[in-house]
Amino acid sequence: MGNKLDIADANMFVLKNEQHGYRELIVSYKTMYINTFNCMVIDLTDKLIIFRHESFQLWESQVRGFLTSKSHDFVILSREGICIIGLGSDDARKYKD
């Protein structure tokens, strides 16, 4: 059975750290009709959603999401600007443009 929710600009990343003992799946996509961009972090060990981000995004506008390799931040690039979601293990970081 299909569903009527169209998605686009989907991305999937696997984040794993053997030292801290975690494996996570990061999934992002934008949805039609409700005009949102969603990012979810799923714990692959427990199969639970441990983080969810939802923001406004027009279906007609392009958006890209990617995971940085060093700091494990998820960066969302759109016409409106840049959104950075800190998924790494550090409590706080300063960003400099």
N, CA, C and O atoms as a CHARMM CRD file, in Angstrom:
* protein
*
  388
    1    1 MET  N      0.84000  -1.17100   0.00000 PROA 1      0.00000
    2    1 MET  CA     0.00000   0.00000   0.00000 PROA 1      0.00000
    3    1 MET  C      0.88800   1.23900   0.00000 PROA 1      0.00000
    4    1 MET  O      1.76700   1.37900   0.85100 PROA 1      0.00000
    5    2 GLY  N      0.66100   2.12300  -0.94200 PROA 2      0.00000
    6    2 GLY  CA     1.46500   3.33200  -1.03500 PROA 2      0.00000
    7    2 GLY  C      0.91000   4.44000  -0.15300 PROA 2      0.00000
    8    2 GLY  O     -0.21500   4.36100   0.34000 PROA 2      0.00000
    9    3 ASN  N      1.70800   5.45200   0.03000 PROA 3      0.00000
   10    3 ASN  CA     1.19500   6.60300   0.75800 PROA 3      0.00000
   11    3 ASN  C      1.23200   7.81000  -0.16700 PROA 3      0.00000
   12    3 ASN  O      1.89500   7.78000  -1.20400 PROA 3      0.00000
   13    4 LYS  N      0.53600   8.85200   0.19600 PROA 4      0.00000
   14    4 LYS  CA     0.38700  10.00900  -0.68300 PROA 4      0.00000
   15    4 LYS  C      1.30500  11.15900  -0.28800 PROA 4      0.00000
   16    4 LYS  O      1.10600  12.28700  -0.73700 PROA 4      0.00000
   17    5 LEU  N      2.29000  10.89500   0.53100 PROA 5      0.00000
   18    5 LEU  CA     3.22300  11.92100   0.95800 PROA 5      0.00000
   19    5 LEU  C      4.44600  11.88000   0.05400 PROA 5      0.00000
   20    5 LEU  O      5.24500  10.94500   0.12600 PROA 5      0.00000
   21    6 ASP  N      4.59300  12.88200  -0.78900 PROA 6      0.00000
   22    6 ASP  CA     5.74400  12.96200  -1.67700 PROA 6      0.00000
   23    6 ASP  C      6.93200  13.54600  -0.92300 PROA 6      0.00000
   24    6 ASP  O      6.78300  14.50200  -0.16200 PROA 6      0.00000
   25    7 ILE  N      8.12200  12.96200  -1.14000 PROA 7      0.00000
   26    7 ILE  CA     9.34300  13.48500  -0.53800 PROA 7      0.00000
   27    7 ILE  C     10.36700  13.72600  -1.64100 PROA 7      0.00000
   28    7 ILE  O     10.28400  13.15400  -2.72800 PROA 7      0.00000
   29    8 ALA  N     11.33600  14.58800  -1.33300 PROA 8      0.00000
   30    8 ALA  CA    12.43000  14.87800  -2.26500 PROA 8      0.00000
   31    8 ALA  C     13.64500  15.32500  -1.46300 PROA 8      0.00000
   32    8 ALA  O     13.57800  15.48700  -0.24500 PROA 8      0.00000
   33    9 ASP  N     14.74800  15.52100  -2.16400 PROA 9      0.00000
   34    9 ASP  CA    16.01600  15.96200  -1.55900 PROA 9      0.00000
   35    9 ASP  C     16.36400  15.11900  -0.32800 PROA 9      0.00000
   36    9 ASP  O     16.74100  15.64900   0.71700 PROA 9      0.00000
   37   10 ALA  N     16.23300  13.81400  -0.46900 PROA 10     0.00000
   38   10 ALA  CA    16.50500  12.90000   0.64300 PROA 10     0.00000
   39   10 ALA  C     17.99400  12.57900   0.73500 PROA 10     0.00000
   40   10 ALA  O     18.68500  12.47400  -0.27800 PROA 10     0.00000
   41   11 ASN  N     18.47300  12.42700   1.96400 PROA 11     0.00000
   42   11 ASN  CA    19.86200  12.06600   2.23700 PROA 11     0.00000
   43   11 ASN  C     19.90100  11.07600   3.39000 PROA 11     0.00000
   44   11 ASN  O     19.07000  11.13600   4.29600 PROA 11     0.00000
   45   12 MET  N     20.86800  10.16500   3.35400 PROA 12     0.00000
   46   12 MET  CA    21.08300   9.21900   4.45400 PROA 12     0.00000
   47   12 MET  C     22.57500   9.12800   4.74500 PROA 12     0.00000
   48   12 MET  O     23.40200   9.04800   3.83600 PROA 12     0.00000
   49   13 PHE  N     22.89600   9.14300   6.02500 PROA 13     0.00000
   50   13 PHE  CA    24.28500   9.02900   6.46800 PROA 13     0.00000
   51   13 PHE  C     24.32900   8.08300   7.66100 PROA 13     0.00000
   52   13 PHE  O     23.37700   8.01000   8.43700 PROA 13     0.00000
   53   14 VAL  N     25.43600   7.35900   7.80500 PROA 14     0.00000
   54   14 VAL  CA    25.65600   6.50900   8.97100 PROA 14     0.00000
   55   14 VAL  C     26.77200   7.13200   9.78800 PROA 14     0.00000
   56   14 VAL  O     27.85900   7.40600   9.28000 PROA 14     0.00000
   57   15 LEU  N     26.48700   7.35000  11.05500 PROA 15     0.00000
   58   15 LEU  CA    27.45900   7.92700  11.97900 PROA 15     0.00000
   59   15 LEU  C     27.79400   6.86200  13.00800 PROA 15     0.00000
   60   15 LEU  O     26.92100   6.40400  13.74500 PROA 15     0.00000
   61   16 LYS  N     29.06400   6.46800  13.05600 PROA 16     0.00000
   62   16 LYS  CA    29.44800   5.45900  14.04400 PROA 16     0.00000
   63   16 LYS  C     30.74700   5.85600  14.71500 PROA 16     0.00000
   64   16 LYS  O     31.62300   6.47500  14.11000 PROA 16     0.00000
   65   17 ASN  N     30.84700   5.48700  15.96800 PROA 17     0.00000
   66   17 ASN  CA    32.02500   5.77200  16.76000 PROA 17     0.00000
   67   17 ASN  C     32.29700   4.55200  17.62300 PROA 17     0.00000
   68   17 ASN  O     31.56200   4.28200  18.57300 PROA 17     0.00000
   69   18 GLU  N     33.33500   3.82600  17.30000 PROA 18     0.00000
   70   18 GLU  CA    33.66900   2.60900  18.04400 PROA 18     0.00000
   71   18 GLU  C     34.12500   2.92100  19.46300 PROA 18     0.00000
   72   18 GLU  O     33.89000   2.13100  20.37700 PROA 18     0.00000
   73   19 GLN  N     34.77800   4.07100  19.65600 PROA 19     0.00000
   74   19 GLN  CA    35.28500   4.44300  20.97300 PROA 19     0.00000
   75   19 GLN  C     34.14900   4.69300  21.95900 PROA 19     0.00000
   76   19 GLN  O     34.20400   4.24600  23.10500 PROA 19     0.00000
   77   20 HSD  N     33.11200   5.41400  21.50700 PROA 20     0.00000
   78   20 HSD  CA    31.97100   5.70400  22.37800 PROA 20     0.00000
   79   20 HSD  C     30.86900   4.65800  22.24400 PROA 20     0.00000
   80   20 HSD  O     29.91800   4.66300  23.02400 PROA 20     0.00000
   81   21 GLY  N     30.98400   3.76800  21.27600 PROA 21     0.00000
   82   21 GLY  CA    30.07400   2.65300  21.13700 PROA 21     0.00000
   83   21 GLY  C     28.68600   3.01200  20.62800 PROA 21     0.00000
   84   21 GLY  O     27.69500   2.53100  21.17900 PROA 21     0.00000
   85   22 TYR  N     28.58500   3.83700  19.60100 PROA 22     0.00000
   86   22 TYR  CA    27.26900   4.13100  19.04100 PROA 22     0.00000
   87   22 TYR  C     27.29400   4.04000  17.52200 PROA 22     0.00000
   88   22 TYR  O     28.31700   4.28000  16.88000 PROA 22     0.00000
   89   23 ARG  N     26.13800   3.68700  16.96600 PROA 23     0.00000
   90   23 ARG  CA    25.91200   3.67700  15.52200 PROA 23     0.00000
   91   23 ARG  C     24.55900   4.33100  15.29000 PROA 23     0.00000
   92   23 ARG  O     23.54600   3.92000  15.85400 PROA 23     0.00000
   93   24 GLU  N     24.56500   5.34900  14.45600 PROA 24     0.00000
   94   24 GLU  CA    23.33700   6.10700  14.22100 PROA 24     0.00000
   95   24 GLU  C     23.12400   6.32100  12.72900 PROA 24     0.00000
   96   24 GLU  O     24.07800   6.45900  11.96300 PROA 24     0.00000
   97   25 LEU  N     21.87200   6.34500  12.33400 PROA 25     0.00000
   98   25 LEU  CA    21.47700   6.61500  10.96900 PROA 25     0.00000
   99   25 LEU  C     20.84300   7.99600  10.93800 PROA 25     0.00000
  100   25 LEU  O     19.90400   8.26300  11.68800 PROA 25     0.00000
  101   26 ILE  N     21.34800   8.88200  10.07500 PROA 26     0.00000
  102   26 ILE  CA    20.80200  10.22700   9.92400 PROA 26     0.00000
  103   26 ILE  C     20.05800  10.26700   8.59300 PROA 26     0.00000
  104   26 ILE  O     20.64800  10.02600   7.53900 PROA 26     0.00000
  105   27 VAL  N     18.76800  10.57200   8.64300 PROA 27     0.00000
  106   27 VAL  CA    17.90800  10.62100   7.46800 PROA 27     0.00000
  107   27 VAL  C     17.31800  12.01900   7.37500 PROA 27     0.00000
  108   27 VAL  O     16.81900  12.55400   8.36400 PROA 27     0.00000
  109   28 SER  N     17.37600  12.61700   6.17400 PROA 28     0.00000
  110   28 SER  CA    16.76200  13.92900   5.97800 PROA 28     0.00000
  111   28 SER  C     16.00500  13.94400   4.65300 PROA 28     0.00000
  112   28 SER  O     16.38100  13.26200   3.69900 PROA 28     0.00000
  113   29 TYR  N     14.93800  14.72800   4.61200 PROA 29     0.00000
  114   29 TYR  CA    14.10800  14.82500   3.41400 PROA 29     0.00000
  115   29 TYR  C     13.16300  16.01200   3.54700 PROA 29     0.00000
  116   29 TYR  O     12.88900  16.48100   4.65200 PROA 29     0.00000
  117   30 LYS  N     12.66300  16.49800   2.39300 PROA 30     0.00000
  118   30 LYS  CA    11.63200  17.52100   2.43300 PROA 30     0.00000
  119   30 LYS  C     10.32500  16.90500   1.95000 PROA 30     0.00000
  120   30 LYS  O     10.33200  15.97100   1.14800 PROA 30     0.00000
  121   31 THR  N      9.20500  17.42700   2.43900 PROA 31     0.00000
  122   31 THR  CA     7.90400  16.86300   2.12800 PROA 31     0.00000
  123   31 THR  C      7.04100  17.85600   1.36100 PROA 31     0.00000
  124   31 THR  O      7.12700  19.06900   1.55400 PROA 31     0.00000
  125   32 MET  N      6.21000  17.30400   0.48800 PROA 32     0.00000
  126   32 MET  CA     5.27900  18.10900  -0.29800 PROA 32     0.00000
  127   32 MET  C      3.99900  18.31500   0.51100 PROA 32     0.00000
  128   32 MET  O      3.68000  17.50900   1.38500 PROA 32     0.00000
  129   33 TYR  N      3.28500  19.36700   0.23000 PROA 33     0.00000
  130   33 TYR  CA     2.00200  19.73500   0.84400 PROA 33     0.00000
  131   33 TYR  C      2.15400  20.29800   2.25300 PROA 33     0.00000
  132   33 TYR  O      1.50600  21.29300   2.57600 PROA 33     0.00000
  133   34 ILE  N      2.98400  19.70100   3.09900 PROA 34     0.00000
  134   34 ILE  CA     3.15400  20.28200   4.42900 PROA 34     0.00000
  135   34 ILE  C      4.40300  21.16600   4.50900 PROA 34     0.00000
  136   34 ILE  O      4.64100  21.81100   5.53000 PROA 34     0.00000
  137   35 ASN  N      5.20200  21.19600   3.43300 PROA 35     0.00000
  138   35 ASN  CA     6.34500  22.11200   3.29100 PROA 35     0.00000
  139   35 ASN  C      7.28800  22.08400   4.48500 PROA 35     0.00000
  140   35 ASN  O      7.51000  23.11200   5.12500 PROA 35     0.00000
  141   36 THR  N      7.83400  20.93300   4.78300 PROA 36     0.00000
  142   36 THR  CA     8.80300  20.82700   5.87100 PROA 36     0.00000
  143   36 THR  C     10.05300  20.10700   5.38500 PROA 36     0.00000
  144   36 THR  O     10.01700  19.31900   4.44000 PROA 36     0.00000
  145   37 PHE  N     11.15700  20.40200   6.06000 PROA 37     0.00000
  146   37 PHE  CA    12.39700  19.65600   5.89100 PROA 37     0.00000
  147   37 PHE  C     12.62900  18.94300   7.20900 PROA 37     0.00000
  148   37 PHE  O     12.66100  19.58200   8.26100 PROA 37     0.00000
  149   38 ASN  N     12.79000  17.64200   7.17100 PROA 38     0.00000
  150   38 ASN  CA    12.91900  16.82200   8.37400 PROA 38     0.00000
  151   38 ASN  C     14.29100  16.18700   8.43400 PROA 38     0.00000
  152   38 ASN  O     14.84500  15.76600   7.41900 PROA 38     0.00000
  153   39 CYS  N     14.82500  16.12500   9.62700 PROA 39     0.00000
  154   39 CYS  CA    16.07900  15.43100   9.88600 PROA 39     0.00000
  155   39 CYS  C     15.86900  14.57200  11.12800 PROA 39     0.00000
  156   39 CYS  O     15.47100  15.06900  12.18100 PROA 39     0.00000
  157   40 MET  N     16.14000  13.27900  10.99000 PROA 40     0.00000
  158   40 MET  CA    15.97500  12.35600  12.11700 PROA 40     0.00000
  159   40 MET  C     17.27000  11.59200  12.34200 PROA 40     0.00000
  160   40 MET  O     17.96200  11.21400  11.39700 PROA 40     0.00000
  161   41 VAL  N     17.58100  11.37400  13.61100 PROA 41     0.00000
  162   41 VAL  CA    18.71600  10.54800  13.99900 PROA 41     0.00000
  163   41 VAL  C     18.14100   9.30400  14.66200 PROA 41     0.00000
  164   41 VAL  O     17.41600   9.39300  15.65300 PROA 41     0.00000
  165   42 ILE  N     18.47600   8.13800  14.10100 PROA 42     0.00000
  166   42 ILE  CA    17.93800   6.87000  14.58300 PROA 42     0.00000
  167   42 ILE  C     19.08600   6.04000  15.14100 PROA 42     0.00000
  168   42 ILE  O     20.08700   5.81500  14.46100 PROA 42     0.00000
  169   43 ASP  N     18.93400   5.58900  16.38000 PROA 43     0.00000
  170   43 ASP  CA    19.92400   4.71700  17.00500 PROA 43     0.00000
  171   43 ASP  C     19.77200   3.32900  16.40500 PROA 43     0.00000
  172   43 ASP  O     18.71600   2.70900  16.53800 PROA 43     0.00000
  173   44 LEU  N     20.81300   2.83400  15.74600 PROA 44     0.00000
  174   44 LEU  CA    20.73600   1.54400  15.07800 PROA 44     0.00000
  175   44 LEU  C     20.78500   0.37100  16.04900 PROA 44     0.00000
  176   44 LEU  O     20.38000  -0.73500  15.69000 PROA 44     0.00000
  177   45 THR  N     21.26500   0.58100  17.25300 PROA 45     0.00000
  178   45 THR  CA    21.30000  -0.48300  18.25100 PROA 45     0.00000
  179   45 THR  C     19.90900  -0.71200  18.83500 PROA 45     0.00000
  180   45 THR  O     19.42200  -1.84200  18.86700 PROA 45     0.00000
  181   46 ASP  N     19.26700   0.37500  19.30100 PROA 46     0.00000
  182   46 ASP  CA    17.94700   0.27300  19.93000 PROA 46     0.00000
  183   46 ASP  C     16.79300   0.45100  18.95800 PROA 46     0.00000
  184   46 ASP  O     15.64300   0.16800  19.29700 PROA 46     0.00000
  185   47 LYS  N     17.10100   0.92900  17.72300 PROA 47     0.00000
  186   47 LYS  CA    16.09100   1.20500  16.69600 PROA 47     0.00000
  187   47 LYS  C     15.06400   2.22900  17.18000 PROA 47     0.00000
  188   47 LYS  O     13.86200   2.06500  16.97000 PROA 47     0.00000
  189   48 LEU  N     15.55300   3.28000  17.82700 PROA 48     0.00000
  190   48 LEU  CA    14.71500   4.35800  18.33000 PROA 48     0.00000
  191   48 LEU  C     15.14400   5.67900  17.71800 PROA 48     0.00000
  192   48 LEU  O     16.32400   5.87900  17.43200 PROA 48     0.00000
  193   49 ILE  N     14.19600   6.58100  17.51700 PROA 49     0.00000
  194   49 ILE  CA    14.51900   7.93500  17.07000 PROA 49     0.00000
  195   49 ILE  C     15.01500   8.70400  18.28800 PROA 49     0.00000
  196   49 ILE  O     14.28300   8.86400  19.26500 PROA 49     0.00000
  197   50 ILE  N     16.25400   9.17900  18.23400 PROA 50     0.00000
  198   50 ILE  CA    16.82200   9.88500  19.38600 PROA 50     0.00000
  199   50 ILE  C     16.85600  11.39700  19.18300 PROA 50     0.00000
  200   50 ILE  O     17.07200  12.14700  20.13600 PROA 50     0.00000
  201   51 PHE  N     16.64300  11.85300  17.93400 PROA 51     0.00000
  202   51 PHE  CA    16.61600  13.29000  17.67100 PROA 51     0.00000
  203   51 PHE  C     15.78100  13.52200  16.42700 PROA 51     0.00000
  204   51 PHE  O     15.85200  12.75900  15.46300 PROA 51     0.00000
  205   52 ARG  N     14.97800  14.60000  16.45900 PROA 52     0.00000
  206   52 ARG  CA    14.16900  14.95000  15.29300 PROA 52     0.00000
  207   52 ARG  C     14.13900  16.46100  15.15300 PROA 52     0.00000
  208   52 ARG  O     13.87200  17.18500  16.11200 PROA 52     0.00000
  209   53 HSD  N     14.41800  16.92300  13.94300 PROA 53     0.00000
  210   53 HSD  CA    14.37700  18.35100  13.63200 PROA 53     0.00000
  211   53 HSD  C     13.41000  18.54700  12.47000 PROA 53     0.00000
  212   53 HSD  O     13.45000  17.80600  11.48800 PROA 53     0.00000
  213   54 GLU  N     12.54600  19.54300  12.58500 PROA 54     0.00000
  214   54 GLU  CA    11.60300  19.86800  11.51400 PROA 54     0.00000
  215   54 GLU  C     11.60100  21.37100  11.31300 PROA 54     0.00000
  216   54 GLU  O     11.46100  22.13100  12.27200 PROA 54     0.00000
  217   55 SER  N     11.75600  21.80200  10.06400 PROA 55     0.00000
  218   55 SER  CA    11.75800  23.23000   9.76500 PROA 55     0.00000
  219   55 SER  C     10.97100  23.49300   8.48800 PROA 55     0.00000
  220   55 SER  O     10.76600  22.58700   7.68100 PROA 55     0.00000
  221   56 PHE  N     10.53300  24.72800   8.30700 PROA 56     0.00000
  222   56 PHE  CA     9.76000  25.10800   7.13900 PROA 56     0.00000
  223   56 PHE  C     10.64300  25.10200   5.90000 PROA 56     0.00000
  224   56 PHE  O     11.75900  25.62200   5.92400 PROA 56     0.00000
  225   57 GLN  N     10.14800  24.51600   4.82500 PROA 57     0.00000
  226   57 GLN  CA    10.87200  24.48600   3.55800 PROA 57     0.00000
  227   57 GLN  C      9.85800  24.35800   2.43100 PROA 57     0.00000
  228   57 GLN  O      9.12100  23.37400   2.37100 PROA 57     0.00000
  229   58 LEU  N      9.81200  25.32900   1.54800 PROA 58     0.00000
  230   58 LEU  CA     8.91000  25.24900   0.41100 PROA 58     0.00000
  231   58 LEU  C      9.30100  24.09700  -0.50400 PROA 58     0.00000
  232   58 LEU  O     10.48700  23.85500  -0.72900 PROA 58     0.00000
  233   59 TRP  N      8.32400  23.39900  -1.02400 PROA 59     0.00000
  234   59 TRP  CA     8.56900  22.27600  -1.91800 PROA 59     0.00000
  235   59 TRP  C      9.31300  22.71400  -3.16900 PROA 59     0.00000
  236   59 TRP  O     10.15900  21.98200  -3.68300 PROA 59     0.00000
  237   60 GLU  N      8.99600  23.91300  -3.66100 PROA 60     0.00000
  238   60 GLU  CA     9.58100  24.40000  -4.90200 PROA 60     0.00000
  239   60 GLU  C     11.04700  24.80700  -4.74300 PROA 60     0.00000
  240   60 GLU  O     11.77600  24.85500  -5.73400 PROA 60     0.00000
  241   61 SER  N     11.48200  25.09500  -3.54600 PROA 61     0.00000
  242   61 SER  CA    12.85500  25.54400  -3.29700 PROA 61     0.00000
  243   61 SER  C     13.78100  24.35500  -3.06900 PROA 61     0.00000
  244   61 SER  O     13.40100  23.35600  -2.45700 PROA 61     0.00000
  245   62 GLN  N     14.99800  24.48600  -3.57400 PROA 62     0.00000
  246   62 GLN  CA    15.97800  23.43100  -3.36200 PROA 62     0.00000
  247   62 GLN  C     16.57400  23.52300  -1.96400 PROA 62     0.00000
  248   62 GLN  O     16.73600  24.61100  -1.41100 PROA 62     0.00000
  249   63 VAL  N     16.89000  22.38200  -1.41300 PROA 63     0.00000
  250   63 VAL  CA    17.52900  22.30000  -0.10700 PROA 63     0.00000
  251   63 VAL  C     18.49200  21.12200  -0.14000 PROA 63     0.00000
  252   63 VAL  O     18.22300  20.11100  -0.78800 PROA 63     0.00000
  253   64 ARG  N     19.60600  21.25300   0.55600 PROA 64     0.00000
  254   64 ARG  CA    20.59200  20.18200   0.65700 PROA 64     0.00000
  255   64 ARG  C     20.98800  20.02500   2.11700 PROA 64     0.00000
  256   64 ARG  O     21.16500  21.00500   2.84200 PROA 64     0.00000
  257   65 GLY  N     21.12000  18.79700   2.52300 PROA 65     0.00000
  258   65 GLY  CA    21.58700  18.50200   3.86800 PROA 65     0.00000
  259   65 GLY  C     22.75800  17.54800   3.79700 PROA 65     0.00000
  260   65 GLY  O     22.75500  16.61400   2.99400 PROA 65     0.00000
  261   66 PHE  N     23.76000  17.77400   4.63100 PROA 66     0.00000
  262   66 PHE  CA    24.91000  16.87100   4.64700 PROA 66     0.00000
  263   66 PHE  C     25.53700  16.85800   6.03000 PROA 66     0.00000
  264   66 PHE  O     25.37300  17.79000   6.81600 PROA 66     0.00000
  265   67 LEU  N     26.24900  15.79500   6.30500 PROA 67     0.00000
  266   67 LEU  CA    26.91700  15.58600   7.58200 PROA 67     0.00000
  267   67 LEU  C     28.39200  15.89900   7.41700 PROA 67     0.00000
  268   67 LEU  O     29.03900  15.37400   6.51000 PROA 67     0.00000
  269   68 THR  N     28.93900  16.75600   8.28900 PROA 68     0.00000
  270   68 THR  CA    30.37500  17.04900   8.22700 PROA 68     0.00000
  271   68 THR  C     31.14700  15.90000   8.85900 PROA 68     0.00000
  272   68 THR  O     30.70500  15.30900   9.84500 PROA 68     0.00000
  273   69 SER  N     32.29200  15.59200   8.28900 PROA 69     0.00000
  274   69 SER  CA    33.03000  14.41400   8.73700 PROA 69     0.00000
  275   69 SER  C     33.80300  14.63000  10.03700 PROA 69     0.00000
  276   69 SER  O     33.97300  13.68900  10.81300 PROA 69     0.00000
  277   70 LYS  N     34.26700  15.83200  10.28300 PROA 70     0.00000
  278   70 LYS  CA    35.10900  16.05500  11.46000 PROA 70     0.00000
  279   70 LYS  C     34.29900  16.32800  12.72800 PROA 70     0.00000
  280   70 LYS  O     34.51800  15.68200  13.75300 PROA 70     0.00000
  281   71 SER  N     33.36800  17.27600  12.66600 PROA 71     0.00000
  282   71 SER  CA    32.63800  17.66700  13.87500 PROA 71     0.00000
  283   71 SER  C     31.27500  17.00200  14.00600 PROA 71     0.00000
  284   71 SER  O     30.59600  17.18500  15.01700 PROA 71     0.00000
  285   72 HSD  N     30.86100  16.22800  12.99700 PROA 72     0.00000
  286   72 HSD  CA    29.56400  15.53700  12.99000 PROA 72     0.00000
  287   72 HSD  C     28.40000  16.49400  13.16400 PROA 72     0.00000
  288   72 HSD  O     27.43900  16.19600  13.87400 PROA 72     0.00000
  289   73 ASP  N     28.48900  17.64100  12.51400 PROA 73     0.00000
  290   73 ASP  CA    27.37800  18.58100  12.46700 PROA 73     0.00000
  291   73 ASP  C     26.57900  18.30300  11.20600 PROA 73     0.00000
  292   73 ASP  O     27.14000  17.92700  10.17700 PROA 73     0.00000
  293   74 PHE  N     25.27300  18.48900  11.28700 PROA 74     0.00000
  294   74 PHE  CA    24.43500  18.34800  10.10700 PROA 74     0.00000
  295   74 PHE  C     24.13200  19.74900   9.59800 PROA 74     0.00000
  296   74 PHE  O     23.58400  20.57600  10.32700 PROA 74     0.00000
  297   75 VAL  N     24.48800  20.01400   8.35200 PROA 75     0.00000
  298   75 VAL  CA    24.35600  21.33700   7.75800 PROA 75     0.00000
  299   75 VAL  C     23.23700  21.29900   6.72800 PROA 75     0.00000
  300   75 VAL  O     23.20400  20.42400   5.86300 PROA 75     0.00000
  301   76 ILE  N     22.31900  22.25900   6.82800 PROA 76     0.00000
  302   76 ILE  CA    21.22400  22.38100   5.88200 PROA 76     0.00000
  303   76 ILE  C     21.42600  23.67200   5.09900 PROA 76     0.00000
  304   76 ILE  O     21.46000  24.75800   5.67900 PROA 76     0.00000
  305   77 LEU  N     21.56100  23.55100   3.78200 PROA 77     0.00000
  306   77 LEU  CA    21.74300  24.70000   2.90200 PROA 77     0.00000
  307   77 LEU  C     20.46500  24.91400   2.09800 PROA 77     0.00000
  308   77 LEU  O     19.98200  24.00000   1.43000 PROA 77     0.00000
  309   78 SER  N     19.93000  26.11200   2.16700 PROA 78     0.00000
  310   78 SER  CA    18.75000  26.45200   1.37800 PROA 78     0.00000
  311   78 SER  C     18.88100  27.89500   0.90800 PROA 78     0.00000
  312   78 SER  O     19.85100  28.58600   1.22200 PROA 78     0.00000
  313   79 ARG  N     17.90400  28.32100   0.16700 PROA 79     0.00000
  314   79 ARG  CA    17.90900  29.69300  -0.33700 PROA 79     0.00000
  315   79 ARG  C     17.82100  30.71700   0.79600 PROA 79     0.00000
  316   79 ARG  O     18.30100  31.84200   0.66200 PROA 79     0.00000
  317   80 GLU  N     17.21600  30.32700   1.89100 PROA 80     0.00000
  318   80 GLU  CA    17.06400  31.22000   3.03000 PROA 80     0.00000
  319   80 GLU  C     18.32300  31.34000   3.87700 PROA 80     0.00000
  320   80 GLU  O     18.44700  32.27700   4.66600 PROA 80     0.00000
  321   81 GLY  N     19.25900  30.40800   3.72600 PROA 81     0.00000
  322   81 GLY  CA    20.50000  30.48500   4.49100 PROA 81     0.00000
  323   81 GLY  C     21.00000  29.11500   4.91700 PROA 81     0.00000
  324   81 GLY  O     20.69900  28.09900   4.29000 PROA 81     0.00000
  325   82 ILE  N     21.77000  29.11200   5.99800 PROA 82     0.00000
  326   82 ILE  CA    22.40800  27.90400   6.51300 PROA 82     0.00000
  327   82 ILE  C     21.86600  27.61300   7.90300 PROA 82     0.00000
  328   82 ILE  O     21.71600  28.51900   8.72200 PROA 82     0.00000
  329   83 CYS  N     21.57700  26.36000   8.16200 PROA 83     0.00000
  330   83 CYS  CA    21.18300  25.90100   9.49500 PROA 83     0.00000
  331   83 CYS  C     22.16800  24.81100   9.89100 PROA 83     0.00000
  332   83 CYS  O     22.40200  23.87900   9.12200 PROA 83     0.00000
  333   84 ILE  N     22.74200  24.91700  11.07600 PROA 84     0.00000
  334   84 ILE  CA    23.70700  23.92400  11.55500 PROA 84     0.00000
  335   84 ILE  C     23.12900  23.25800  12.79400 PROA 84     0.00000
  336   84 ILE  O     22.78500  23.91800  13.77400 PROA 84     0.00000
  337   85 ILE  N     23.03300  21.93700  12.72600 PROA 85     0.00000
  338   85 ILE  CA    22.53500  21.15500  13.85500 PROA 85     0.00000
  339   85 ILE  C     23.71300  20.37900  14.42000 PROA 85     0.00000
  340   85 ILE  O     24.30400  19.55500  13.72100 PROA 85     0.00000
  341   86 GLY  N     24.06000  20.63000  15.67000 PROA 86     0.00000
  342   86 GLY  CA    25.19200  19.95900  16.30300 PROA 86     0.00000
  343   86 GLY  C     24.82700  18.55200  16.74700 PROA 86     0.00000
  344   86 GLY  O     24.17600  18.37500  17.77700 PROA 86     0.00000
  345   87 LEU  N     25.23700  17.55400  15.98300 PROA 87     0.00000
  346   87 LEU  CA    24.96300  16.16500  16.33700 PROA 87     0.00000
  347   87 LEU  C     26.15000  15.50300  17.00800 PROA 87     0.00000
  348   87 LEU  O     26.04700  14.35400  17.43900 PROA 87     0.00000
  349   88 GLY  N     27.25800  16.18800  17.10700 PROA 88     0.00000
  350   88 GLY  CA    28.46300  15.61900  17.70400 PROA 88     0.00000
  351   88 GLY  C     28.35500  15.49600  19.20400 PROA 88     0.00000
  352   88 GLY  O     27.34200  15.87200  19.79300 PROA 88     0.00000
  353   89 SER  N     29.38900  14.97200  19.82200 PROA 89     0.00000
  354   89 SER  CA    29.37700  14.73400  21.26400 PROA 89     0.00000
  355   89 SER  C     29.80700  15.95500  22.08000 PROA 89     0.00000
  356   89 SER  O     29.70700  15.93000  23.30700 PROA 89     0.00000
  357   90 ASP  N     30.28300  17.02500  21.42900 PROA 90     0.00000
  358   90 ASP  CA    30.67300  18.22800  22.15100 PROA 90     0.00000
  359   90 ASP  C     29.43100  18.97400  22.62100 PROA 90     0.00000
  360   90 ASP  O     28.42500  19.02400  21.91400 PROA 90     0.00000
  361   91 ASP  N     29.50500  19.55400  23.82100 PROA 91     0.00000
  362   91 ASP  CA    28.35500  20.28100  24.36300 PROA 91     0.00000
  363   91 ASP  C     28.09600  21.58100  23.61600 PROA 91     0.00000
  364   91 ASP  O     26.95200  21.87700  23.27100 PROA 91     0.00000
  365   92 ALA  N     29.13200  22.35500  23.36500 PROA 92     0.00000
  366   92 ALA  CA    28.96800  23.64400  22.68800 PROA 92     0.00000
  367   92 ALA  C     30.19000  23.94100  21.85200 PROA 92     0.00000
  368   92 ALA  O     31.31500  23.58900  22.20900 PROA 92     0.00000
  369   93 ARG  N     29.94800  24.59600  20.72900 PROA 93     0.00000
  370   93 ARG  CA    31.04300  24.98700  19.83700 PROA 93     0.00000
  371   93 ARG  C     30.75500  26.39200  19.32800 PROA 93     0.00000
  372   93 ARG  O     29.59900  26.79900  19.20900 PROA 93     0.00000
  373   94 LYS  N     31.80800  27.11800  19.03300 PROA 94     0.00000
  374   94 LYS  CA    31.66600  28.43000  18.43300 PROA 94     0.00000
  375   94 LYS  C     31.83300  28.29000  16.94100 PROA 94     0.00000
  376   94 LYS  O     32.70000  27.55200  16.47200 PROA 94     0.00000
  377   95 TYR  N     30.99900  29.00300  16.18300 PROA 95     0.00000
  378   95 TYR  CA    31.09200  29.01000  14.72600 PROA 95     0.00000
  379   95 TYR  C     31.54300  30.37900  14.27500 PROA 95     0.00000
  380   95 TYR  O     31.11000  31.40100  14.80800 PROA 95     0.00000
  381   96 LYS  N     32.40800  30.38600  13.29800 PROA 96     0.00000
  382   96 LYS  CA    32.95800  31.62800  12.79100 PROA 96     0.00000
  383   96 LYS  C     32.73200  31.65100  11.29100 PROA 96     0.00000
  384   96 LYS  O     33.02400  30.67400  10.60200 PROA 96     0.00000
  385   97 ASP  N     32.20500  32.77900  10.77000 PROA 97     0.00000
  386   97 ASP  CA    31.95000  32.85200   9.33500 PROA 97     0.00000
  387   97 ASP  C     33.17100  33.33200   8.58400 PROA 97     0.00000
  388   97 ASP  O     33.13600  33.45400   7.36000 PROA 97     0.00000
